[in-house]
Amino acid sequence: MAEGVINATAANWSTEVLGASELVLVDFWAVWCGPCRMVAPIVEDMAKEYAGRLKVLKLNTDENPDIASKYKIMGIPTLMLFRNGEKIDQLVGAVPKHQLKEKIEAHLG
């Protein structure tokens, strides 16, 4: 994992995502997914740029199918924003950096 990016798993989901007080960005991805590889550097940039204001996690959907199913992940990459344990927004597909930044900025206020 890149600096500032946490590997999300079924074991740490409750603590890292649902129990987080700050805004949380979760990248739902898989190793075989080409668009996921395109989005990965953008997600890593967000972790650096918003350090201290945004918690960034990556969840491998192949390794954590129960969580992917719970949030009805139909396509990857899916980038989901959480606050106080609740899903508040999402983007599906390989979105450009400016689009992800706009979403994050809107929720950071």
Backbone as JSON, one array per atom type, in Angstrom:
{
  "sequence": "MAEGVINATAANWSTEVLGASELVLVDFWAVWCGPCRMVAPIVEDMAKEYAGRLKVLKLNTDENPDIASKYKIMGIPTLMLFRNGEKIDQLVGAVPKHQLKEKIEAHLG",
  "N": [[0.84, -1.2, 0.0], [0.4, 2.25, -0.65], [1.89, 5.22, 0.79], [0.01, 6.53, 3.44], [-2.29, 5.23, 2.7], [-4.61, 2.86, 3.71], [-4.97, -0.65, 4.02], [-7.99, -2.03, 3.62], [-9.96, -4.48, 5.25], [-12.18, -7.24, 6.03], [-11.74, -7.68, 8.68], [-10.82, -5.22, 9.77], [-12.71, -3.34, 9.03], [-14.93, -2.32, 10.57], [-13.63, -0.78, 12.54], [-11.84, 0.96, 11.08], [-13.44, 2.18, 9.07], [-16.31, 2.33, 9.69], [-16.15, 3.24, 12.31], [-14.74, 5.58, 12.14], [-14.03, 9.05, 12.68], [-13.42, 11.07, 10.95], [-13.8, 12.15, 7.46], [-14.06, 9.5, 5.15], [-12.55, 7.8, 2.47], [-13.1, 5.11, 0.4], [-11.64, 2.87, -1.77], [-12.88, 0.53, -3.79], [-11.63, -2.27, -5.27], [-9.88, -4.55, -7.56], [-7.26, -6.89, -8.3], [-7.08, -7.74, -10.99], [-8.32, -5.76, -12.43], [-8.23, -3.39, -14.87], [-9.09, -0.57, -15.11], [-9.06, 0.0, -12.38], [-6.34, 0.05, -11.8], [-5.71, 2.35, -13.14], [-6.95, 4.31, -11.61], [-5.74, 4.05, -9.14], [-3.25, 5.62, -8.67], [-4.37, 8.16, -8.45], [-6.02, 7.94, -6.22], [-4.04, 7.49, -4.31], [-2.73, 9.97, -4.47], [-4.75, 11.59, -3.38], [-4.74, 10.71, -0.76], [-2.3, 11.72, 0.14], [-2.58, 14.5, -0.37], [-4.79, 15.24, 1.18], [-4.09, 14.53, 3.73], [-4.64, 13.98, 7.16], [-7.11, 15.13, 7.05], [-8.69, 13.49, 5.59], [-9.37, 10.08, 5.52], [-7.99, 7.37, 3.84], [-8.71, 4.36, 2.24], [-8.17, 1.12, 0.73], [-10.03, -1.48, -0.62], [-9.88, -4.77, -1.44], [-11.98, -6.36, -3.53], [-12.18, -9.03, -4.28], [-10.96, -10.4, -2.21], [-12.53, -9.68, -0.09], [-15.41, -10.32, -0.28], [-17.85, -10.21, 1.14], [-18.13, -7.62, 2.21], [-18.1, -6.09, -0.12], [-20.46, -7.04, -1.27], [-22.34, -6.25, 0.66], [-22.38, -3.47, 0.28], [-23.35, -3.37, -2.23], [-21.67, -3.44, -4.54], [-21.32, -3.24, -7.86], [-19.74, -2.67, -10.03], [-16.29, -2.14, -10.63], [-13.53, 0.15, -10.67], [-15.05, 1.29, -7.61], [-15.52, 4.19, -5.88], [-16.08, 5.19, -2.7], [-17.52, 7.39, -0.35], [-17.54, 7.9, 3.13], [-19.04, 9.0, 6.17], [-19.09, 9.19, 9.62], [-19.67, 6.44, 9.74], [-21.61, 6.07, 7.81], [-22.51, 5.66, 4.39], [-22.04, 8.29, 2.18], [-21.64, 9.2, -0.38], [-20.7, 8.3, -3.78], [-18.59, 7.23, -6.5], [-18.43, 5.63, -9.63], [-16.32, 3.73, -11.65], [-13.46, 4.62, -13.73], [-12.67, 7.52, -12.81], [-11.76, 10.96, -13.54], [-9.14, 12.85, -11.9], [-9.9, 15.49, -11.09], [-12.65, 15.25, -10.8], [-12.99, 13.48, -8.63], [-11.73, 14.99, -6.66], [-13.51, 17.19, -6.51], [-15.77, 15.96, -5.36], [-14.71, 15.17, -2.88], [-13.95, 17.65, -1.79], [-16.47, 18.88, -1.62], [-17.63, 17.45, 0.45], [-15.89, 17.86, 2.53], [-16.33, 20.43, 3.11]],
  "CA": [[0.0, 0.0, 0.0], [1.12, 3.52, -0.72], [1.91, 6.01, 2.0], [-1.25, 7.16, 3.77], [-3.42, 4.41, 2.27], [-4.79, 1.71, 4.58], [-5.57, -1.82, 3.4], [-9.24, -2.38, 4.3], [-10.33, -5.89, 5.25], [-13.35, -7.53, 6.86], [-11.3, -7.62, 10.08], [-10.65, -3.85, 10.28], [-13.74, -2.48, 8.46], [-15.69, -1.63, 11.62], [-12.78, 0.21, 13.19], [-11.26, 1.93, 10.16], [-14.43, 2.88, 8.25], [-17.55, 2.63, 10.41], [-15.84, 3.94, 13.55], [-13.9, 6.77, 11.88], [-14.69, 10.34, 12.91], [-13.17, 11.93, 9.79], [-14.31, 11.7, 6.17], [-13.33, 8.3, 4.72], [-12.66, 7.41, 1.07], [-12.75, 3.7, 0.19], [-11.48, 2.45, -3.16], [-13.18, -0.88, -3.98], [-10.83, -2.6, -6.45], [-9.38, -5.93, -7.69], [-5.96, -6.98, -8.96], [-7.25, -7.96, -12.43], [-9.11, -4.66, -12.99], [-7.43, -2.35, -15.53], [-9.47, 0.77, -14.66], [-8.63, 0.15, -10.98], [-4.93, 0.44, -11.83], [-5.67, 3.74, -13.6], [-7.43, 5.16, -10.52], [-4.88, 3.88, -7.96], [-2.37, 6.77, -8.37], [-5.22, 9.29, -8.06], [-6.41, 7.67, -4.84], [-2.83, 7.72, -3.52], [-2.54, 11.43, -4.43], [-5.74, 12.15, -2.46], [-4.28, 10.38, 0.59], [-1.23, 12.67, 0.48], [-3.08, 15.86, -0.43], [-5.75, 15.5, 2.24], [-3.62, 13.89, 4.96], [-5.12, 14.63, 8.37], [-8.5, 15.56, 6.85], [-9.39, 12.41, 4.88], [-8.79, 8.75, 5.69], [-8.1, 6.67, 2.55], [-8.54, 2.91, 2.31], [-8.41, 0.33, -0.48], [-10.59, -2.78, -0.27], [-9.85, -5.74, -2.55], [-13.31, -6.99, -3.54], [-12.03, -10.48, -4.39], [-10.57, -10.91, -0.89], [-13.54, -9.26, 0.89], [-16.68, -10.29, -1.01], [-19.0, -9.89, 2.01], [-18.26, -6.16, 2.3], [-18.48, -5.64, -1.46], [-21.86, -7.41, -1.43], [-23.13, -5.41, 1.58], [-22.5, -2.14, -0.31], [-23.88, -3.57, -3.58], [-20.66, -3.06, -5.54], [-21.63, -3.93, -9.12], [-18.64, -2.41, -10.95], [-15.11, -1.56, -9.99], [-13.44, 0.67, -9.31], [-16.07, 2.12, -6.99], [-14.94, 5.05, -4.84], [-17.19, 5.49, -1.82], [-17.21, 8.28, 0.76], [-18.26, 7.62, 4.36], [-18.9, 9.9, 7.32], [-19.76, 8.62, 10.8], [-20.11, 5.08, 9.45], [-22.65, 6.04, 6.78], [-22.12, 6.0, 3.01], [-22.64, 9.57, 1.83], [-21.47, 9.49, -1.8], [-19.87, 7.34, -4.49], [-18.28, 7.36, -7.92], [-18.14, 4.31, -10.2], [-15.53, 3.79, -12.87], [-12.18, 5.33, -13.7], [-12.99, 8.95, -12.89], [-10.59, 11.84, -13.54], [-8.74, 13.38, -10.6], [-10.68, 16.67, -10.72], [-14.0, 14.83, -10.4], [-12.87, 12.94, -7.28], [-11.42, 16.15, -5.79], [-14.75, 17.94, -6.33], [-16.6, 15.2, -4.4], [-14.07, 15.25, -1.56], [-14.06, 19.06, -1.34], [-17.87, 19.15, -1.28], [-17.94, 16.85, 1.75], [-15.02, 18.44, 3.57], [-16.9, 21.75, 3.43]],
  "C": [[0.88, 1.25, 0.0], [1.02, 4.26, 0.62], [0.56, 6.69, 2.22], [-2.48, 6.38, 3.36], [-3.45, 3.14, 3.13], [-5.45, 0.58, 3.8], [-6.81, -2.2, 4.2], [-9.51, -3.87, 4.16], [-11.6, -6.05, 6.09], [-12.98, -7.37, 8.33], [-11.21, -6.2, 10.62], [-11.72, -2.87, 9.79], [-14.48, -1.67, 9.52], [-14.88, -0.52, 12.25], [-12.38, 1.33, 12.24], [-12.29, 2.76, 9.39], [-15.64, 3.3, 9.1], [-17.3, 3.43, 11.69], [-15.04, 5.22, 13.38], [-14.69, 8.05, 12.11], [-14.51, 11.27, 11.72], [-13.84, 11.37, 8.53], [-13.42, 10.54, 5.69], [-13.62, 8.04, 3.24], [-12.22, 5.95, 0.96], [-12.75, 3.42, -1.3], [-11.73, 0.94, -3.22], [-12.55, -1.29, -5.31], [-10.54, -4.1, -6.49], [-8.1, -5.9, -8.53], [-6.09, -7.02, -10.49], [-7.9, -6.79, -13.16], [-8.22, -3.55, -13.55], [-7.79, -0.93, -15.09], [-9.07, 1.04, -13.2], [-7.17, 0.6, -10.91], [-4.78, 1.88, -12.29], [-6.02, 4.7, -12.47], [-6.48, 5.13, -9.31], [-3.97, 5.08, -7.67], [-3.17, 8.01, -7.93], [-5.63, 9.15, -6.6], [-5.22, 7.92, -3.91], [-2.53, 9.21, -3.39], [-3.5, 12.07, -3.43], [-5.32, 11.89, -1.01], [-3.21, 11.36, 1.05], [-1.78, 14.09, 0.6], [-3.99, 16.22, 0.74], [-5.37, 14.83, 3.57], [-4.07, 14.7, 6.18], [-6.57, 15.08, 8.28], [-9.36, 14.45, 6.23], [-8.64, 11.11, 5.13], [-9.03, 7.99, 4.4], [-7.79, 5.19, 2.73], [-8.79, 2.29, 0.95], [-8.92, -1.04, -0.02], [-10.61, -3.67, -1.5], [-11.16, -6.54, -2.5], [-13.23, -8.52, -3.66], [-11.72, -11.11, -3.03], [-11.61, -10.61, 0.19], [-14.92, -9.19, 0.25], [-17.89, -9.91, -0.15], [-19.22, -8.38, 2.09], [-18.7, -5.6, 0.94], [-19.97, -5.9, -1.71], [-22.76, -6.51, -0.57], [-23.38, -4.02, 0.98], [-22.91, -2.19, -1.78], [-22.93, -3.05, -4.67], [-20.89, -3.9, -6.79], [-20.51, -3.75, -10.14], [-17.48, -1.82, -10.18], [-14.27, -0.87, -11.05], [-14.7, 1.43, -8.89], [-15.38, 2.88, -5.87], [-16.1, 5.54, -3.99], [-16.72, 6.38, -0.68], [-18.13, 7.97, 1.93], [-18.02, 8.74, 5.37], [-19.72, 9.3, 8.45], [-20.38, 7.25, 10.51], [-21.18, 4.95, 8.38], [-22.08, 6.39, 5.42], [-22.82, 7.3, 2.64], [-22.5, 9.91, 0.34], [-20.66, 8.38, -2.45], [-19.68, 7.73, -5.94], [-17.96, 5.97, -8.43], [-17.38, 4.5, -11.5], [-14.25, 4.59, -12.68], [-12.44, 6.82, -13.91], [-11.72, 9.79, -12.9], [-10.37, 12.45, -12.14], [-9.62, 14.56, -10.17], [-12.08, 16.31, -10.24], [-14.0, 14.28, -8.97], [-12.6, 14.07, -6.28], [-12.68, 16.96, -5.49], [-15.64, 17.28, -5.29], [-16.03, 15.35, -3.0], [-14.23, 16.66, -0.98], [-15.48, 19.39, -0.88], [-18.21, 18.6, 0.11], [-17.03, 17.32, 2.88], [-15.53, 19.81, 3.98], [-15.86, 22.8, 3.24]]
}
